[in-house]
């Protein structure tokens, strides 16, 4: 078995603008994913808004400077993750397909193997 990180990306404004019914349906799809994954789900969390992010960068002099925000030039930001265990990438893909962000027009799921 291998471990995979499912990185959930999307438009924060779209997520924030969901109606209560849309939010309920969205969370239900995540519960369906968690039920299907069962013990293969090793953890996962929703992240706070990107405006709360702090980015560290080193300048040419070697000074590390923290700055506010992720400095993204896109509406799509990292919104959450799941760490799963799967036999192979195909199984990870089958599980990830259950996430609502896969079928929403403003979002997607990146699957990364853990080294």
Backbone torsions as a table, in degrees:
resi	resn	phi	psi	omega
1	UNK	NA	143.9	178.6
2	UNK	-117.5	159.4	175.9
3	UNK	-103.5	140.6	179.3
4	UNK	-131.4	143.3	174.1
5	UNK	-103.4	123.5	176.6
6	UNK	-98.4	110.8	-178.1
7	UNK	-98.0	121.0	-174.5
8	UNK	-99.5	118.1	-179.4
9	UNK	-114.1	150.7	175.3
10	UNK	-177.5	-177.7	-179.5
11	UNK	-90.2	113.1	-177.9
12	UNK	-59.1	-35.5	179.6
13	UNK	-65.2	-37.5	177.3
14	UNK	-66.7	-43.9	178.5
15	UNK	-61.9	-45.9	-178.3
16	UNK	-66.0	-27.4	-177.2
17	UNK	-89.1	4.6	-179.9
18	UNK	-67.2	142.7	175.3
19	UNK	-71.0	164.4	176.4
20	UNK	-56.6	-39.3	178.4
21	UNK	-66.0	-40.4	177.9
22	UNK	-64.6	-40.6	178.7
23	UNK	-63.9	-43.5	178.6
24	UNK	-60.7	-45.4	178.9
25	UNK	-64.9	-39.6	179.2
26	UNK	-61.2	-48.4	-179.8
27	UNK	-66.2	-34.0	177.1
28	UNK	-62.0	-39.9	178.4
29	UNK	-64.2	-37.2	176.8
30	UNK	-66.7	-38.4	176.6
31	UNK	-64.7	-37.6	176.2
32	UNK	-62.3	-43.4	176.9
33	UNK	-58.8	-48.5	-177.8
34	UNK	-62.7	-38.5	177.8
35	UNK	-65.9	-42.7	179.7
36	UNK	-67.2	-37.9	-179.0
37	UNK	-72.8	-34.7	179.4
38	UNK	53.9	-130.4	-178.1
39	UNK	-69.2	-12.7	177.7
40	UNK	-74.2	-16.7	175.0
41	UNK	-83.0	114.9	-176.4
42	UNK	-96.6	-1.5	178.8
43	UNK	148.6	167.3	177.9
44	UNK	172.8	152.3	-178.9
45	UNK	-152.0	154.5	169.1
46	UNK	-85.0	142.1	179.3
47	UNK	-96.3	153.4	174.3
48	UNK	-66.1	162.6	-179.9
49	UNK	-51.6	150.2	-178.0
50	UNK	-62.4	-23.4	179.0
51	UNK	-65.1	-14.8	178.0
52	UNK	-90.9	-3.3	-176.4
53	UNK	-72.7	150.2	171.8
54	UNK	-124.4	131.3	-179.0
55	UNK	-112.4	134.1	175.3
56	UNK	-102.9	133.6	176.4
57	UNK	-138.3	149.5	176.2
58	UNK	-106.5	130.0	179.1
59	UNK	-85.8	-178.5	-176.2
60	UNK	-62.0	-24.4	179.7
61	UNK	-85.6	-4.5	179.5
62	UNK	92.2	6.2	178.8
63	UNK	-81.3	128.8	177.7
64	UNK	-89.9	126.7	-177.9
65	UNK	-124.2	124.4	172.8
66	UNK	-82.8	138.0	177.1
67	UNK	-132.9	155.7	179.3
68	UNK	-75.0	139.9	171.6
69	UNK	87.1	163.5	-179.9
70	UNK	-88.3	-5.6	-179.1
71	UNK	57.3	45.7	178.3
72	UNK	-90.5	142.1	176.8
73	UNK	-102.9	28.8	-178.0
74	UNK	-141.2	160.3	176.0
75	UNK	-78.2	-19.2	-175.9
76	UNK	-83.0	120.8	-179.7
77	UNK	-127.2	162.7	176.0
78	UNK	-73.3	121.1	-175.7
79	UNK	-111.4	-15.0	-179.3
80	UNK	175.3	-178.9	-177.3
81	UNK	-158.0	160.4	166.7
82	UNK	-131.9	141.9	170.2
83	UNK	-105.6	121.5	-177.3
84	UNK	-126.1	163.2	172.4
85	UNK	-114.1	132.3	-179.5
86	UNK	-145.3	153.5	179.8
87	UNK	-63.5	-35.5	-178.5
88	UNK	-164.0	179.5	-178.1
89	UNK	-61.3	-36.9	179.8
90	UNK	-59.9	-42.3	178.2
91	UNK	-66.6	-39.6	177.3
92	UNK	-61.8	-41.0	178.0
93	UNK	-63.9	-44.3	179.7
94	UNK	-59.2	-40.8	178.0
95	UNK	-69.5	-46.2	-177.4
96	UNK	-61.1	-30.1	178.3
97	UNK	-59.0	-21.5	-179.5
98	UNK	-76.8	-16.4	-177.9
99	UNK	-73.4	136.7	-176.6
100	UNK	-64.4	-24.2	-179.2
101	UNK	-68.4	-19.2	178.4
102	UNK	-68.2	-35.8	-175.3
103	UNK	-100.8	-6.0	177.0
104	UNK	-79.0	142.4	-176.5
105	UNK	-68.3	-18.3	-174.9
106	UNK	-105.5	8.2	-172.4
107	UNK	-144.0	176.8	178.8
108	UNK	-167.8	173.1	-179.5
109	UNK	-128.0	125.1	175.2
110	UNK	-98.0	133.6	179.5
111	UNK	-109.7	122.9	-178.9
112	UNK	-126.7	126.1	174.5
113	UNK	-67.2	145.5	175.2
114	UNK	-89.6	130.9	-179.4
115	UNK	-78.7	NA	NA
